[in-house]
Amino acid sequence: MFVPLSVQVVGRTQYVPPVLDVPYESEGETGEDLACFAGRACYQSFDRPRAATATNAGYLAHILDVGHGSVLEHASVSLYVQGVSRSLTHELVRHRHLSYSQLSQRYVADSGALVLPPEFEGDDVALSFLDEAKHTAETMYAALTERAEQKLASVPMTKTARRKRARQAARAVLPNMAETKLVVTGNLRAWREVIELRATEHADTEIRRFAVEVLRVLQKEAPNVFADFKIVTLDDGTSAAQVRS
């Protein structure tokens, strides 16, 4: 069973206007408003002295242009991600400024759900190979889980602990294409880094597809912060992201 990619917003930063001694009217209460407030706090420019940067859109465009990205770190977005492989998350965790809560293979039995590598979409021969690999892995996983539980049967422990230990041993045979689910939180600067590095045409195809979908979500969530990116179609029909020229 191959599952599709899903990226959903489950959390976001809210800006709370200060009530004392700050002569500043924000445009709203979003993470972008917080980033603008943080930047203006650096220079006490709450009166919006320049017409070009008076709006959130103008101010954040200037922030991106001059590289004052630290103000973007005050606002974060949390995403619930489904339909990605363990292979993808092995790469994603290299982004150390993101925070992760990932599906536990120790507590949750393997569901058999898989993520199809994009290169094999529509390839019946490859699908037959992958189906065979899936069947073998499922058979071995079930057999090893049972074997581990038998070996631990005489060891004093709870049923839950025994099941956890059996699964943590048996998961050694699960493939990298096994689906995982996770909550990922990142500040806006960290998410920009993910898109810059992973949505490029040179990135692994699956994580590029993920990064492009993240960009689509964040362009709705924080449109001014991600306005300088555009999504393009490559010669092979897949998508990538580029900075607008």
WOHUPE-V519912 format. One record per run of one state. SS is the DSSP state (2 for helix, 1 for strand, 0 for the rest). FROM is the first residue (numbers start at 0). TO is the last residue. If there is no record, write none. Layout:
BEGIN
ss: [SS & SS]
from: [FROM & FROM]
to: [TO & TO]
END
This chain:
BEGIN
ss: [0 & 1 & 0 & 1 & 0 & 2 & 0 & 2 & 0 & 2 & 0 & 2 & 0 & 1 & 2 & 0 & 1 & 0 & 1 & 0 & 2 & 0 & 2 & 0 & 2 & 0 & 1 & 2 & 0 & 2 & 0 & 1 & 0 & 1 & 0]
from: [0 & 1 & 2 & 5 & 12 & 30 & 43 & 50 & 53 & 55 & 66 & 68 & 74 & 75 & 85 & 92 & 98 & 102 & 113 & 114 & 117 & 120 & 123 & 151 & 158 & 173 & 177 & 187 & 198 & 204 & 221 & 228 & 233 & 238 & 243]
to: [0 & 1 & 4 & 11 & 29 & 42 & 49 & 52 & 54 & 65 & 67 & 73 & 74 & 84 & 91 & 97 & 101 & 112 & 113 & 116 & 119 & 122 & 150 & 157 & 172 & 176 & 186 & 197 & 203 & 220 & 227 & 232 & 237 & 242 & 244]
END
